[in-house]
């Protein structure tokens, strides 16, 4: 029968599995934990130890921030009738200013001004010596400040060990442990090296116990520039705001603050120098064109009465004359913005053509007294 066939073939496919086979046996798990209790405890202690050690010895990092405003160069009445294209040609994108701030030209000056290629650090005990020193009172922790260290280029990157002798005196040793020189804090120490070079060092501050050691060395300038560039971040706050956010990160709180200030100062100084050079070139160009300006000023008055001069040429002569007059007045007052835009250049080209055509007109060569363009005296 069907029932006997089903019994002989075992349970049906849809029959429910045995519930006891899938239950978690807590007793077995507890037995495994008890059996490996020492391994688990040792792993936990080791992980906790390394966590505490990492938190205790971690070197704190600081970040200093600053803001810079990038302003568009504006004509401000310097040259009359400047069109929109002339204004756009004089606009410097903010992205370009960001690259200038992070450029090698700016950062190299910062490295030189702050002597970031000169490294002087205390010698600490292994593992936790530096962490312990950071938690000491400021008047007791080791401290050194080296204002200058002049040595041959071949010794850049070579570490010298400075050891305190007490009473503001110190001794410097080379990598092999040989004595190089002895000096006094606040005085320049000089010695001749075996290879014929000269070593000069000026230590302005030294704090610590007798026998405290310090490492003093200079790294290549380009290495210091690359290190600084990796710690500098520049971004624009918002879209088309013209406000740049400058930040520098590092392990020395006072040093990163000075680096932000110096980057901003160097950037402004280089920008001023660049604008001064542009203004100087503009003044030289105007001085070369003054004879033509004399003819243009007279031609602007006589143009309506001279046959053959189109209205466009007469208007260009008057516009150019007004622009030159504005430039002369601005240079005499020491204005700090200089623009000689394409609009004025086009007027100058028209004036060149018209002046050459009118050079034969009687009376134009006898020019009245012209305004004199004074040299730029005030900084940009």
Legacy VTK file of the C-alpha trace (Angstrom):
# vtk DataFile Version 3.0
C-alpha trace
ASCII
DATASET POLYDATA
POINTS 380 float
0.000 0.000 0.000
0.990 3.696 -0.156
1.478 3.913 3.610
3.862 0.962 3.691
5.894 2.464 0.831
6.250 5.775 2.718
7.391 4.025 5.884
9.958 2.006 4.034
11.428 5.074 2.261
11.990 7.097 5.470
10.513 10.457 6.442
8.743 12.644 3.939
10.715 15.579 2.378
8.547 18.246 4.034
8.862 16.811 7.513
10.134 19.282 10.244
13.864 18.987 11.307
14.878 18.065 14.783
14.835 21.204 16.947
17.395 19.866 19.418
20.112 19.714 16.719
20.002 23.562 16.076
19.972 24.840 19.667
23.097 26.694 20.994
24.769 24.799 23.749
25.796 27.506 26.255
27.575 25.002 28.370
29.959 24.096 25.579
30.709 27.812 24.843
31.371 28.520 28.501
33.686 25.562 28.606
35.688 26.916 25.658
36.032 30.308 27.368
37.151 28.760 30.646
39.581 26.493 28.879
41.258 29.493 27.073
40.823 32.022 29.897
44.545 32.778 30.186
44.966 33.418 26.482
41.970 35.772 26.456
43.204 37.631 29.543
46.718 38.042 28.116
45.366 39.375 24.808
43.149 41.887 26.626
45.980 43.131 28.837
48.358 43.536 25.888
45.765 45.455 23.845
44.988 47.696 26.828
48.682 48.342 27.432
49.355 49.401 23.848
46.259 51.593 23.853
47.358 53.437 26.994
50.926 53.755 25.691
49.710 55.193 22.381
47.451 57.694 24.117
50.181 58.733 26.562
53.014 59.113 24.053
51.023 60.519 21.134
52.557 63.820 20.028
49.886 66.539 19.947
49.368 68.327 16.646
48.356 71.948 16.323
46.887 73.970 13.485
47.028 77.720 13.000
44.527 79.438 10.696
44.457 82.784 8.953
42.318 84.637 6.416
43.416 86.586 3.343
41.227 88.768 1.160
41.952 88.844 -2.551
40.681 92.078 -4.076
40.053 92.692 -7.739
42.205 95.350 -9.311
39.994 98.275 -10.109
40.610 101.191 -12.447
38.842 103.645 -10.128
38.919 106.550 -12.568
42.480 106.006 -13.705
41.589 105.560 -17.351
38.310 106.774 -18.769
35.877 104.635 -20.708
37.308 101.203 -19.847
35.121 98.477 -21.331
34.154 95.190 -19.665
36.854 93.234 -21.482
39.545 95.481 -20.075
38.301 94.849 -16.551
38.204 91.097 -17.095
41.727 91.105 -18.491
42.963 92.664 -15.257
41.165 90.227 -12.950
43.321 87.600 -11.249
41.426 84.351 -10.459
41.406 83.234 -6.857
42.692 79.830 -7.948
45.837 81.524 -9.197
46.358 83.256 -5.861
46.018 79.904 -4.081
48.810 78.465 -6.206
50.958 81.531 -5.527
50.503 81.066 -1.769
51.691 77.452 -2.037
54.402 78.228 -4.577
58.074 77.526 -4.017
58.849 81.236 -4.309
56.734 82.137 -1.272
57.605 79.103 0.842
61.345 79.427 0.190
61.312 82.960 1.612
59.344 81.703 4.615
61.895 78.935 5.242
64.755 81.418 5.051
63.101 84.052 7.220
62.108 81.608 9.977
65.170 79.332 9.540
62.955 76.273 9.241
65.893 74.294 7.872
67.631 74.622 11.258
66.570 71.854 13.651
67.406 71.891 17.391
65.602 69.378 19.622
66.271 67.936 23.094
67.556 64.407 23.596
64.939 62.309 25.412
64.987 58.962 27.122
63.703 56.087 24.962
59.999 55.277 24.639
58.364 57.669 27.127
61.021 60.343 27.644
59.391 62.916 25.388
55.953 62.259 26.845
57.284 62.779 30.360
59.046 65.999 29.333
55.821 67.432 27.890
54.133 66.979 31.260
56.887 68.728 33.206
56.558 72.391 34.239
57.686 74.794 31.535
60.544 76.045 33.717
61.995 72.538 34.115
61.629 70.914 30.704
64.646 70.871 28.333
64.661 73.785 25.915
67.058 75.193 23.323
66.976 78.011 20.789
69.651 78.324 18.113
69.576 81.585 16.147
72.211 80.655 13.588
74.195 77.630 12.484
76.634 78.117 9.612
78.412 75.041 8.302
79.570 73.635 4.943
76.908 72.273 2.603
78.490 68.840 2.900
77.475 68.780 6.589
73.802 69.506 5.960
71.843 66.657 7.464
74.701 65.677 9.780
73.477 65.652 13.379
75.628 67.344 16.028
75.110 66.604 19.709
75.173 69.582 22.065
75.655 68.815 25.764
75.110 71.223 28.647
78.119 71.785 30.901
76.388 74.039 33.401
76.519 77.804 33.940
75.326 78.573 30.386
78.169 76.626 28.818
77.941 73.784 26.323
80.051 71.459 24.209
79.317 70.122 20.736
80.241 66.607 19.586
80.222 65.117 16.093
78.597 61.832 15.068
81.652 59.833 16.182
81.565 61.426 19.632
84.564 63.684 19.101
84.521 67.155 20.614
84.075 69.915 18.020
83.887 73.108 20.087
82.841 74.659 23.363
80.714 77.763 23.628
78.687 80.057 25.873
75.015 80.925 25.610
74.547 84.371 24.091
77.906 84.352 22.295
78.843 83.130 18.847
81.153 80.116 18.836
83.450 79.518 15.851
85.789 76.644 15.027
87.682 75.315 12.027
86.684 71.867 10.795
89.219 69.195 9.773
88.156 69.384 6.107
88.948 73.098 5.980
85.437 74.447 6.516
84.201 76.605 9.348
81.457 75.996 11.893
79.628 78.922 13.494
76.800 78.608 16.001
74.890 81.081 18.135
72.822 79.626 20.982
70.525 82.246 22.480
68.690 80.082 25.021
69.529 76.849 26.819
67.552 75.237 29.618
68.004 71.894 31.334
70.121 70.009 33.810
73.852 69.431 33.540
74.529 66.675 31.045
71.278 67.254 29.123
71.851 66.612 25.445
70.405 68.274 22.348
70.597 67.429 18.657
71.406 70.307 16.294
71.572 70.035 12.505
70.523 71.682 9.258
68.544 69.943 6.564
68.674 70.872 2.852
66.594 73.940 2.089
64.492 72.174 -0.520
63.624 69.461 1.994
62.380 72.113 4.409
60.312 73.700 1.612
58.710 70.353 0.730
57.952 69.675 4.389
56.313 73.069 4.810
54.309 72.686 1.600
52.919 69.377 2.847
51.642 71.082 5.997
50.105 74.127 4.270
46.477 74.138 3.207
44.812 76.966 1.251
41.169 77.068 0.196
38.527 79.610 -0.693
35.684 80.152 1.738
32.521 79.968 -0.307
32.161 80.552 -4.038
33.628 83.757 -5.485
34.001 85.220 -2.027
37.605 86.297 -2.528
38.399 85.130 1.029
41.196 82.578 1.307
41.585 80.343 4.349
45.234 79.603 5.135
46.194 76.927 7.658
49.447 75.301 8.768
49.696 72.183 10.940
52.590 71.023 13.076
53.734 69.787 16.466
54.952 73.166 17.784
52.152 75.532 18.730
54.191 78.733 18.546
55.998 77.703 15.369
52.842 77.060 13.317
51.454 80.455 14.347
54.616 82.187 13.135
54.540 80.225 9.898
50.987 81.346 9.079
51.885 84.985 9.750
55.075 84.774 7.702
53.369 83.141 4.710
50.817 85.955 4.664
53.533 88.608 5.019
55.704 87.163 2.243
52.703 86.832 -0.065
51.734 90.475 0.471
55.319 91.689 0.040
55.764 89.800 -3.220
52.418 91.082 -4.461
53.468 94.639 -3.619
56.792 94.185 -5.411
55.057 92.795 -8.486
52.603 95.705 -8.599
55.438 98.189 -8.085
57.296 96.719 -11.042
54.162 96.957 -13.181
53.665 100.579 -12.140
57.301 101.372 -12.972
56.902 99.905 -16.436
53.681 101.875 -16.928
55.430 105.103 -15.980
58.302 104.354 -18.355
55.811 103.673 -21.138
53.971 106.927 -20.469
57.209 108.872 -20.421
58.114 107.515 -23.854
54.694 108.510 -25.169
54.682 112.069 -23.800
55.752 113.660 -27.114
52.817 111.924 -28.765
50.551 113.058 -25.946
51.474 116.668 -26.647
50.347 116.294 -30.231
47.243 114.378 -29.161
46.198 117.073 -26.687
46.429 119.761 -29.369
44.859 117.519 -31.989
41.935 116.779 -29.655
41.104 120.490 -29.629
41.627 121.019 -33.377
40.221 117.692 -34.605
36.641 118.931 -35.245
38.033 121.688 -37.456
40.541 119.553 -39.391
39.149 118.049 -42.582
39.668 114.329 -43.047
39.481 113.384 -39.373
36.521 111.042 -38.774
34.358 111.515 -35.645
35.651 108.209 -34.233
39.213 109.431 -34.460
38.342 112.724 -32.784
36.539 110.917 -29.956
39.494 108.555 -29.529
41.864 111.500 -29.299
39.759 113.147 -26.610
39.374 109.892 -24.667
43.093 109.191 -24.826
43.965 112.714 -23.743
41.587 112.422 -20.781
43.065 109.068 -19.833
46.632 110.353 -19.961
45.665 113.339 -17.834
44.102 111.036 -15.254
47.225 108.888 -15.203
49.413 111.933 -14.709
47.292 113.189 -11.827
47.200 109.727 -10.243
50.961 109.304 -10.464
51.478 112.715 -8.889
49.255 111.776 -5.939
50.967 108.413 -5.471
47.985 106.190 -6.255
48.529 102.519 -5.563
46.524 101.086 -8.471
47.739 101.160 -12.057
45.855 99.940 -15.101
46.677 100.644 -18.705
43.825 98.705 -20.232
43.308 97.526 -23.836
40.754 100.296 -24.342
43.407 102.932 -23.737
45.827 100.994 -25.937
43.359 101.026 -28.806
42.933 104.755 -28.332
46.703 105.146 -28.439
46.854 103.264 -31.747
44.214 105.535 -33.223
46.068 108.542 -31.882
49.270 107.301 -33.474
47.597 107.137 -36.858
45.801 110.454 -36.509
48.839 112.210 -35.068
50.976 111.067 -37.997
48.330 112.374 -40.380
48.153 115.686 -38.579
51.881 116.165 -38.068
51.925 118.509 -41.044
49.146 120.749 -39.692
50.631 124.163 -38.849
50.804 125.006 -35.168
50.606 121.500 -33.780
54.331 121.223 -33.114
54.284 124.181 -30.780
52.815 122.410 -27.807
51.754 124.120 -24.586
53.242 123.197 -21.227
52.292 119.538 -20.560
51.608 118.000 -17.164
54.679 116.200 -15.890
54.311 112.569 -14.802
55.974 112.196 -11.431
57.636 108.925 -10.339
55.731 106.628 -8.044
56.668 107.454 -4.471
54.171 105.533 -2.324
54.131 101.748 -1.988
51.403 99.751 -3.667
LINES 1 381
380 0 1 2 3 4 5 6 7 8 9 10 11 12 13 14 15 16 17 18 19 20 21 22 23 24 25 26 27 28 29 30 31 32 33 34 35 36 37 38 39 40 41 42 43 44 45 46 47 48 49 50 51 52 53 54 55 56 57 58 59 60 61 62 63 64 65 66 67 68 69 70 71 72 73 74 75 76 77 78 79 80 81 82 83 84 85 86 87 88 89 90 91 92 93 94 95 96 97 98 99 100 101 102 103 104 105 106 107 108 109 110 111 112 113 114 115 116 117 118 119 120 121 122 123 124 125 126 127 128 129 130 131 132 133 134 135 136 137 138 139 140 141 142 143 144 145 146 147 148 149 150 151 152 153 154 155 156 157 158 159 160 161 162 163 164 165 166 167 168 169 170 171 172 173 174 175 176 177 178 179 180 181 182 183 184 185 186 187 188 189 190 191 192 193 194 195 196 197 198 199 200 201 202 203 204 205 206 207 208 209 210 211 212 213 214 215 216 217 218 219 220 221 222 223 224 225 226 227 228 229 230 231 232 233 234 235 236 237 238 239 240 241 242 243 244 245 246 247 248 249 250 251 252 253 254 255 256 257 258 259 260 261 262 263 264 265 266 267 268 269 270 271 272 273 274 275 276 277 278 279 280 281 282 283 284 285 286 287 288 289 290 291 292 293 294 295 296 297 298 299 300 301 302 303 304 305 306 307 308 309 310 311 312 313 314 315 316 317 318 319 320 321 322 323 324 325 326 327 328 329 330 331 332 333 334 335 336 337 338 339 340 341 342 343 344 345 346 347 348 349 350 351 352 353 354 355 356 357 358 359 360 361 362 363 364 365 366 367 368 369 370 371 372 373 374 375 376 377 378 379
